[in-house]
Amino acid sequence: MYPLKFNPILKQTLWGGDKIIPFKHLETVMPNVGESWEVSAVEGSESVVADGPDKGLTLTEMVRKYREELVGEACYTRFGDKFPLLIKFIDAKLDLSIQVHPDDALAAKRHHSFGKNEMWYVVAADKGAKLISGFSKQITPKEYKERVNDGTFAEVLQSCDIESGDVFYVPAGRVHGIGAGAFIAEIQQTSDITYRIFDYNRKDKNGKTRELHTVQAVDAINYDDVQDDFRTHYDKLHNEPVELLSTPYFTTYVYDMDEDITCDYSELDSFVIYMCLEGACSVVDDEGREWPLQAGETMLLPAAIKNVRIVPKHAVKFLEVSL
């Protein structure tokens, strides 16, 4: 097996901007690109291998073909042919809707799906950009309904100014929203289930207001989710991996490097995903095979590959994601 790159799945949205295409060095001309789905097994939006012997196969076909070699024994035992993570870049030119995602139990009951626990890494942020994460005060389901009806729901949400490098964990049940000017890398469970609570009264291209899910959200919201600071704090170190999050759904490290580093995955029973944020590098395996990786690209390292060397081209910053 070999490290896999996939054709990006570009999503045009009401709130999308113009940063994703140049960030990913694409020649495509397309306005209002809000998301690039980098690694996806969501039905109807499945990633397709971009090159190599398996070019043209979907991610689900790859899992069926290679099983444990691709995803790891524990992952295949747990999830079978379903790849468990969805990896995206998001560019918000306008505010996204205020929303919440169901947990595994509620999503399975209602949608026969995984829940949606996710994290954000802020790649870049315009001046004044914000993220909404959680509540600024505890409320009840009754107060939620009242505030949605009278238009004051936003008054009890926690809004945070952001800058490049900020990290937020967004567990299922946490009310949240991505603000205008935020450019983020998002790592989440394989799910496209979102309950929109408020969408700024916007209309789609046909002049219709988008569907809201305020009733469905009642049972999904964690009403006790109150903190002063929802950021995940970490030490910003150079030339060594820094753990950002370790959750039951994924583990994420950030590497900020200008020196070679060897990654030993011999004890890791999982695939590994690299999301390159800045600069460029080469990924070199034990046989000396070399694959380039640059800002805007995402690479899936099969579980069968147990050792690689990362060789920066001057400097590189990337996220490393595994189970």
C-alpha positions as a Markdown table, in Angstrom:
| # | Residue | x | y | z |
|---|---|---|---|---|
| 1 | Met | 0.0 | 0.0 | 0.0 |
| 2 | Tyr | 1.0 | 3.6 | -0.4 |
| 3 | Pro | 0.0 | 7.0 | 1.0 |
| 4 | Leu | -3.3 | 8.1 | -0.5 |
| 5 | Lys | -4.4 | 11.5 | -1.8 |
| 6 | Phe | -8.0 | 12.1 | -2.9 |
| 7 | Asn | -9.7 | 14.5 | -5.3 |
| 8 | Pro | -11.1 | 17.3 | -3.2 |
| 9 | Ile | -14.9 | 17.5 | -3.0 |
| 10 | Leu | -15.7 | 21.2 | -3.3 |
| 11 | Lys | -19.0 | 22.4 | -1.7 |
| 12 | Gln | -20.5 | 25.8 | -2.8 |
| 13 | Thr | -22.5 | 27.4 | 0.0 |
| 14 | Leu | -24.5 | 30.5 | 0.8 |
| 15 | Trp | -21.7 | 31.6 | 3.2 |
| 16 | Gly | -18.6 | 30.3 | 1.3 |
| 17 | Gly | -15.7 | 32.4 | 0.2 |
| 18 | Asp | -12.7 | 32.5 | -2.1 |
| 19 | Lys | -9.8 | 31.1 | 0.1 |
| 20 | Ile | -10.0 | 27.4 | -0.4 |
| 21 | Ile | -9.1 | 27.2 | -4.1 |
| 22 | Pro | -5.9 | 29.2 | -3.8 |
| 23 | Phe | -5.0 | 27.6 | -0.5 |
| 24 | Lys | -5.2 | 24.2 | -2.2 |
| 25 | His | -3.4 | 25.4 | -5.4 |
| 26 | Leu | -6.3 | 24.4 | -7.6 |
| 27 | Glu | -6.9 | 25.7 | -11.1 |
| 28 | Thr | -10.7 | 25.4 | -10.7 |
| 29 | Val | -12.8 | 28.6 | -11.1 |
| 30 | Met | -15.7 | 28.3 | -8.7 |
| 31 | Pro | -17.3 | 31.0 | -6.5 |
| 32 | Asn | -18.5 | 30.7 | -2.9 |
| 33 | Val | -16.6 | 27.5 | -2.0 |
| 34 | Gly | -17.4 | 27.0 | 1.7 |
| 35 | Glu | -16.0 | 23.5 | 2.2 |
| 36 | Ser | -13.4 | 21.1 | 0.7 |
| 37 | Trp | -14.1 | 17.6 | 1.8 |
| 38 | Glu | -10.7 | 16.1 | 1.9 |
| 39 | Val | -11.4 | 12.5 | 3.2 |
| 40 | Ser | -15.1 | 11.5 | 3.1 |
| 41 | Ala | -17.1 | 8.3 | 3.1 |
| 42 | Val | -20.4 | 10.1 | 3.4 |
| 43 | Glu | -22.9 | 8.6 | 1.0 |
| 44 | Gly | -23.2 | 10.8 | -2.1 |
| 45 | Ser | -19.9 | 12.6 | -1.3 |
| 46 | Glu | -17.3 | 9.8 | -1.3 |
| 47 | Ser | -13.6 | 10.7 | -1.8 |
| 48 | Val | -12.0 | 9.2 | -4.9 |
| 49 | Val | -8.3 | 8.2 | -5.0 |
| 50 | Ala | -6.4 | 10.8 | -7.0 |
| 51 | Asp | -3.4 | 8.8 | -8.2 |
| 52 | Gly | -1.4 | 5.6 | -8.1 |
| 53 | Pro | -2.5 | 2.0 | -8.7 |
| 54 | Asp | -5.8 | 2.6 | -6.9 |
| 55 | Lys | -6.7 | 5.8 | -8.8 |
| 56 | Gly | -10.5 | 6.1 | -9.3 |
| 57 | Leu | -11.5 | 3.9 | -6.4 |
| 58 | Thr | -13.8 | 5.5 | -3.7 |
| 59 | Leu | -12.7 | 5.5 | -0.1 |
| 60 | Thr | -15.4 | 2.9 | 0.7 |
| 61 | Glu | -14.1 | 0.7 | -2.1 |
| 62 | Met | -10.6 | 1.0 | -0.6 |
| 63 | Val | -11.8 | 0.0 | 2.8 |
| 64 | Arg | -13.6 | -3.1 | 1.3 |
| 65 | Lys | -10.5 | -4.0 | -0.7 |
| 66 | Tyr | -7.8 | -3.6 | 1.9 |
| 67 | Arg | -9.7 | -3.8 | 5.2 |
| 68 | Glu | -7.2 | -3.9 | 8.2 |
| 69 | Glu | -4.3 | -3.0 | 6.0 |
| 70 | Leu | -5.9 | 0.4 | 5.4 |
| 71 | Val | -7.7 | 1.3 | 8.6 |
| 72 | Gly | -6.2 | -1.0 | 11.3 |
| 73 | Glu | -7.6 | -4.2 | 13.0 |
| 74 | Ala | -9.4 | -2.4 | 15.8 |
| 75 | Cys | -11.0 | 0.1 | 13.4 |
| 76 | Tyr | -12.2 | -2.6 | 11.0 |
| 77 | Thr | -13.5 | -4.7 | 13.9 |
| 78 | Arg | -15.4 | -1.6 | 15.2 |
| 79 | Phe | -16.6 | 0.0 | 12.0 |
| 80 | Gly | -16.4 | -2.6 | 9.2 |
| 81 | Asp | -16.4 | -1.1 | 5.8 |
| 82 | Lys | -17.5 | 2.3 | 7.1 |
| 83 | Phe | -14.6 | 4.8 | 7.3 |
| 84 | Pro | -15.1 | 6.6 | 10.6 |
| 85 | Leu | -13.9 | 10.1 | 10.0 |
| 86 | Leu | -14.7 | 13.1 | 7.8 |
| 87 | Ile | -12.0 | 15.6 | 7.1 |
| 88 | Lys | -12.6 | 19.2 | 5.8 |
| 89 | Phe | -11.3 | 22.6 | 5.2 |
| 90 | Ile | -14.0 | 25.3 | 5.8 |
| 91 | Asp | -13.9 | 29.0 | 4.6 |
| 92 | Ala | -16.6 | 31.2 | 6.1 |
| 93 | Lys | -17.0 | 34.4 | 4.2 |
| 94 | Leu | -20.3 | 34.9 | 6.1 |
| 95 | Asp | -21.5 | 33.5 | 9.4 |
| 96 | Leu | -22.6 | 29.9 | 9.3 |
| 97 | Ser | -25.9 | 28.9 | 11.0 |
| 98 | Ile | -26.1 | 28.4 | 14.7 |
| 99 | Gln | -26.4 | 24.6 | 15.0 |
| 100 | Val | -26.0 | 21.5 | 17.1 |
| 101 | His | -25.2 | 17.8 | 16.3 |
| 102 | Pro | -26.7 | 14.7 | 17.8 |
| 103 | Asp | -24.6 | 12.2 | 19.7 |
| 104 | Asp | -24.2 | 8.5 | 18.7 |
| 105 | Ala | -27.3 | 7.3 | 20.5 |
| 106 | Leu | -29.7 | 9.9 | 19.1 |
| 107 | Ala | -28.2 | 9.8 | 15.6 |
| 108 | Ala | -28.5 | 6.0 | 15.5 |
| 109 | Lys | -32.1 | 6.2 | 16.7 |
| 110 | Arg | -33.2 | 8.9 | 14.3 |
| 111 | His | -30.9 | 8.6 | 11.3 |
| 112 | His | -29.1 | 5.2 | 11.5 |
| 113 | Ser | -25.9 | 7.2 | 11.5 |
| 114 | Phe | -22.9 | 8.0 | 13.6 |
| 115 | Gly | -23.2 | 11.1 | 15.8 |
| 116 | Lys | -21.1 | 14.1 | 15.1 |
| 117 | Asn | -18.3 | 15.0 | 17.5 |
| 118 | Glu | -15.8 | 17.3 | 15.9 |
| 119 | Met | -12.9 | 19.7 | 16.4 |
| 120 | Trp | -11.7 | 22.9 | 14.8 |
| 121 | Tyr | -8.2 | 24.1 | 14.1 |
| 122 | Val | -8.1 | 27.7 | 13.0 |
| 123 | Val | -5.8 | 27.9 | 10.0 |
| 124 | Ala | -6.4 | 31.6 | 9.5 |
| 125 | Ala | -8.7 | 34.3 | 10.8 |
| 126 | Asp | -9.6 | 37.7 | 9.5 |
| 127 | Lys | -9.6 | 40.6 | 11.9 |
| 128 | Gly | -12.6 | 40.3 | 14.2 |
| 129 | Ala | -13.4 | 36.7 | 13.2 |
| 130 | Lys | -15.2 | 34.7 | 15.9 |
| 131 | Leu | -16.5 | 31.3 | 16.7 |
| 132 | Ile | -19.6 | 30.5 | 18.8 |
| 133 | Ser | -19.1 | 27.6 | 21.1 |
| 134 | Gly | -21.4 | 26.6 | 24.0 |
| 135 | Phe | -23.4 | 28.7 | 26.4 |
| 136 | Ser | -22.5 | 31.8 | 28.4 |
| 137 | Lys | -25.1 | 30.8 | 31.0 |
| 138 | Gln | -27.1 | 27.7 | 31.8 |
| 139 | Ile | -30.5 | 27.5 | 30.3 |
| 140 | Thr | -33.4 | 25.0 | 30.3 |
| 141 | Pro | -35.2 | 23.4 | 27.3 |
| 142 | Lys | -38.1 | 25.7 | 28.1 |
| 143 | Glu | -36.0 | 28.8 | 27.9 |
| 144 | Tyr | -34.4 | 27.5 | 24.7 |
| 145 | Lys | -37.8 | 27.3 | 23.0 |
| 146 | Glu | -38.8 | 30.7 | 24.3 |
| 147 | Arg | -35.6 | 32.3 | 23.1 |
| 148 | Val | -35.8 | 30.7 | 19.7 |
| 149 | Asn | -39.3 | 32.0 | 19.3 |
| 150 | Asp | -38.6 | 35.5 | 20.4 |
| 151 | Gly | -35.2 | 35.8 | 18.6 |
| 152 | Thr | -33.0 | 36.2 | 21.7 |
| 153 | Phe | -31.2 | 32.7 | 21.6 |
| 154 | Ala | -27.9 | 34.3 | 20.5 |
| 155 | Glu | -27.8 | 36.3 | 23.7 |
| 156 | Val | -26.9 | 33.2 | 25.8 |
| 157 | Leu | -24.2 | 31.8 | 23.5 |
| 158 | Gln | -20.5 | 32.1 | 24.1 |
| 159 | Ser | -18.7 | 34.0 | 21.3 |
| 160 | Cys | -14.9 | 33.9 | 21.1 |
| 161 | Asp | -12.4 | 36.0 | 19.1 |
| 162 | Ile | -10.0 | 33.7 | 17.3 |
| 163 | Glu | -6.6 | 33.7 | 15.7 |
| 164 | Ser | -4.5 | 31.2 | 13.8 |
| 165 | Gly | -3.6 | 28.1 | 15.8 |
| 166 | Asp | -6.7 | 28.2 | 18.1 |
| 167 | Val | -8.2 | 24.8 | 18.7 |
| 168 | Phe | -11.8 | 24.0 | 19.8 |
| 169 | Tyr | -13.4 | 20.6 | 20.6 |
| 170 | Val | -17.0 | 20.6 | 19.7 |
| 171 | Pro | -18.7 | 17.5 | 21.2 |
| 172 | Ala | -22.1 | 16.4 | 20.1 |
| 173 | Gly | -24.7 | 18.5 | 22.0 |
| 174 | Arg | -22.6 | 21.7 | 22.1 |
| 175 | Val | -24.4 | 24.6 | 20.3 |
| 176 | His | -21.9 | 26.3 | 18.0 |
| 177 | Gly | -21.4 | 28.4 | 14.9 |
| 178 | Ile | -18.5 | 29.4 | 12.7 |
| 179 | Gly | -18.2 | 33.2 | 12.2 |
| 180 | Ala | -17.4 | 35.2 | 9.1 |
| 181 | Gly | -13.7 | 35.4 | 8.4 |
| 182 | Ala | -12.8 | 32.0 | 9.9 |
| 183 | Phe | -10.8 | 29.5 | 7.9 |
| 184 | Ile | -10.6 | 26.2 | 9.7 |
| 185 | Ala | -9.6 | 22.6 | 9.4 |
| 186 | Glu | -12.4 | 20.4 | 10.7 |
| 187 | Ile | -12.1 | 16.8 | 11.9 |
| 188 | Gln | -15.3 | 14.9 | 12.7 |
| 189 | Gln | -17.1 | 11.6 | 12.8 |
| 190 | Thr | -18.5 | 10.5 | 9.5 |
| 191 | Ser | -21.8 | 12.2 | 9.6 |
| 192 | Asp | -23.5 | 15.0 | 7.7 |
| 193 | Ile | -26.3 | 15.5 | 10.3 |
| 194 | Thr | -26.8 | 19.0 | 11.4 |
| 195 | Tyr | -29.7 | 20.6 | 13.3 |
| 196 | Arg | -29.9 | 24.3 | 12.3 |
| 197 | Ile | -31.3 | 26.4 | 15.1 |
| 198 | Phe | -30.9 | 29.9 | 13.5 |
| 199 | Asp | -29.7 | 30.9 | 10.1 |
| 200 | Tyr | -29.8 | 34.8 | 10.2 |
| 201 | Asn | -33.1 | 34.7 | 8.1 |
| 202 | Arg | -31.1 | 34.0 | 4.9 |
| 203 | Lys | -32.7 | 32.8 | 1.7 |
| 204 | Asp | -31.2 | 30.3 | -0.7 |
| 205 | Lys | -30.7 | 30.9 | -4.5 |
| 206 | Asn | -34.4 | 30.1 | -5.0 |
| 207 | Gly | -35.5 | 32.8 | -2.5 |
| 208 | Lys | -36.5 | 30.3 | 0.2 |
| 209 | Thr | -35.4 | 30.4 | 3.8 |
| 210 | Arg | -33.4 | 27.3 | 4.7 |
| 211 | Glu | -35.0 | 24.6 | 6.8 |
| 212 | Leu | -34.5 | 24.9 | 10.5 |
| 213 | His | -34.5 | 22.0 | 13.0 |
| 214 | Thr | -35.3 | 23.8 | 16.2 |
| 215 | Val | -37.7 | 21.0 | 17.4 |
| 216 | Gln | -35.2 | 18.2 | 16.6 |
| 217 | Ala | -32.5 | 20.1 | 18.4 |
| 218 | Val | -34.3 | 20.2 | 21.7 |
| 219 | Asp | -33.2 | 16.6 | 22.6 |
| 220 | Ala | -29.7 | 17.0 | 21.1 |
| 221 | Ile | -28.6 | 20.1 | 23.1 |
| 222 | Asn | -26.4 | 19.9 | 26.2 |
| 223 | Tyr | -28.0 | 22.7 | 28.3 |
| 224 | Asp | -25.3 | 22.5 | 31.0 |
| 225 | Asp | -22.5 | 23.3 | 28.5 |
| 226 | Val | -21.3 | 26.5 | 30.1 |
| 227 | Gln | -17.6 | 27.6 | 30.3 |
| 228 | Asp | -15.7 | 30.8 | 30.3 |
| 229 | Asp | -13.2 | 29.6 | 27.6 |
| 230 | Phe | -14.0 | 26.7 | 25.3 |
| 231 | Arg | -10.6 | 26.7 | 23.6 |
| 232 | Thr | -8.2 | 23.8 | 23.9 |
| 233 | His | -4.9 | 25.1 | 25.3 |
| 234 | Tyr | -1.6 | 23.6 | 24.3 |
| 235 | Asp | 2.1 | 24.3 | 24.2 |
| 236 | Lys | 3.3 | 25.6 | 20.8 |
| 237 | Leu | 6.6 | 23.7 | 20.3 |
| 238 | His | 8.8 | 23.2 | 17.3 |
| 239 | Asn | 10.2 | 20.0 | 15.8 |
| 240 | Glu | 8.2 | 17.6 | 17.9 |
| 241 | Pro | 4.6 | 16.4 | 17.9 |
| 242 | Val | 2.2 | 18.3 | 20.2 |
| 243 | Glu | -1.0 | 16.6 | 21.2 |
| 244 | Leu | -4.1 | 18.8 | 20.7 |
| 245 | Leu | -6.9 | 16.4 | 21.5 |
| 246 | Ser | -7.4 | 12.8 | 22.5 |
| 247 | Thr | -11.0 | 11.7 | 22.3 |
| 248 | Pro | -12.9 | 8.4 | 21.9 |
| 249 | Tyr | -13.4 | 9.4 | 18.2 |
| 250 | Phe | -10.0 | 10.7 | 17.1 |
| 251 | Thr | -6.6 | 11.9 | 18.3 |
| 252 | Thr | -5.0 | 14.9 | 16.8 |
| 253 | Tyr | -1.4 | 16.3 | 17.0 |
| 254 | Val | 0.1 | 19.3 | 15.4 |
| 255 | Tyr | 3.7 | 19.3 | 13.9 |
| 256 | Asp | 5.5 | 22.6 | 13.3 |
| 257 | Met | 8.9 | 21.7 | 11.8 |
| 258 | Asp | 12.0 | 22.8 | 10.0 |
| 259 | Glu | 14.0 | 19.6 | 10.8 |
| 260 | Asp | 13.4 | 16.0 | 9.7 |
| 261 | Ile | 11.4 | 13.8 | 12.1 |
| 262 | Thr | 10.8 | 10.1 | 12.0 |
| 263 | Cys | 7.3 | 8.9 | 12.9 |
| 264 | Asp | 7.1 | 5.4 | 14.4 |
| 265 | Tyr | 3.5 | 4.0 | 14.1 |
| 266 | Ser | 4.5 | 0.4 | 14.9 |
| 267 | Glu | 2.3 | 0.5 | 18.1 |
| 268 | Leu | -0.5 | 2.4 | 16.5 |
| 269 | Asp | -3.4 | 0.2 | 15.2 |
| 270 | Ser | -4.9 | 2.9 | 13.0 |
| 271 | Phe | -4.6 | 4.8 | 9.7 |
| 272 | Val | -3.0 | 8.3 | 10.0 |
| 273 | Ile | -4.2 | 11.4 | 8.2 |
| 274 | Tyr | -1.9 | 14.4 | 7.5 |
| 275 | Met | -3.6 | 17.8 | 6.8 |
| 276 | Cys | -0.9 | 20.2 | 5.6 |
| 277 | Leu | -1.5 | 23.8 | 6.8 |
| 278 | Glu | 1.7 | 25.6 | 5.9 |
| 279 | Gly | 4.8 | 25.0 | 3.8 |
| 280 | Ala | 5.7 | 21.7 | 2.2 |
| 281 | Cys | 7.5 | 18.4 | 3.0 |
| 282 | Ser | 8.2 | 14.9 | 1.7 |
| 283 | Val | 6.8 | 11.8 | 3.3 |
| 284 | Val | 9.4 | 9.0 | 3.0 |
| 285 | Asp | 8.8 | 5.3 | 3.9 |
| 286 | Asp | 11.2 | 2.6 | 5.0 |
| 287 | Glu | 11.8 | 1.6 | 1.3 |
| 288 | Gly | 12.9 | 5.1 | 0.4 |
| 289 | Arg | 9.7 | 5.8 | -1.5 |
| 290 | Glu | 8.9 | 9.5 | -1.4 |
| 291 | Trp | 5.6 | 11.4 | -1.6 |
| 292 | Pro | 5.3 | 15.2 | -1.7 |
| 293 | Leu | 2.8 | 17.1 | 0.6 |
| 294 | Gln | 2.1 | 20.8 | 0.5 |
| 295 | Ala | -0.2 | 23.3 | 2.2 |
| 296 | Gly | -3.8 | 22.6 | 1.3 |
| 297 | Glu | -3.2 | 18.9 | 0.7 |
| 298 | Thr | -4.4 | 16.0 | 2.8 |
| 299 | Met | -2.8 | 12.5 | 2.8 |
| 300 | Leu | -4.1 | 9.2 | 4.2 |
| 301 | Leu | -1.4 | 6.9 | 5.5 |
| 302 | Pro | -2.6 | 3.3 | 5.6 |
| 303 | Ala | -2.3 | 1.4 | 8.8 |
| 304 | Ala | 0.1 | -1.1 | 7.1 |
| 305 | Ile | 2.8 | 1.6 | 6.8 |
| 306 | Lys | 4.5 | 1.7 | 10.2 |
| 307 | Asn | 7.4 | 4.1 | 9.8 |
| 308 | Val | 7.8 | 7.3 | 7.8 |
| 309 | Arg | 10.2 | 10.2 | 7.8 |
| 310 | Ile | 8.9 | 13.7 | 7.4 |
| 311 | Val | 11.4 | 15.9 | 5.5 |
| 312 | Pro | 10.4 | 19.6 | 5.5 |
| 313 | Lys | 11.1 | 21.8 | 2.4 |
| 314 | His | 12.4 | 24.7 | 4.6 |
| 315 | Ala | 9.4 | 24.4 | 7.0 |
| 316 | Val | 6.1 | 22.7 | 7.3 |
| 317 | Lys | 3.1 | 22.6 | 9.6 |
| 318 | Phe | 0.5 | 19.9 | 9.6 |
| 319 | Leu | -2.1 | 18.1 | 11.6 |
| 320 | Glu | -1.8 | 14.3 | 12.3 |
| 321 | Val | -5.1 | 12.5 | 12.9 |
| 322 | Ser | -5.7 | 8.9 | 13.9 |
| 323 | Leu | -8.1 | 6.8 | 16.0 |
